[in-house]
Amino acid sequence: MIDWQTAIALIIVTGAAGTLCYRGWKTIFATSSSGCGTRCKQCPSSAPQTSKMTELIQLGNESTHAID
């Protein structure tokens, strides 16, 4: 007969193994989609990429020397 601690430990280990198998299955057989995987098209990552670039402005000392 299994005591209650062993039974709980087996349930936790079985659940963890099942979770790992499920995530591995989804990773291996995943379809190529961006975002969270729900394909709702509301995530910024699922929006079409634009070529609009933002100009970066460098702040601080304009000297190229590390120490003046």
Protein Blocks (a to p, Z undefined) as FASTA:
>chain_A
ZZfklmmmmmmmmmmmmmmmmmmmmmmmpccdehjhnonopafklpccdfbdcddddedj
fbfbfbZZ
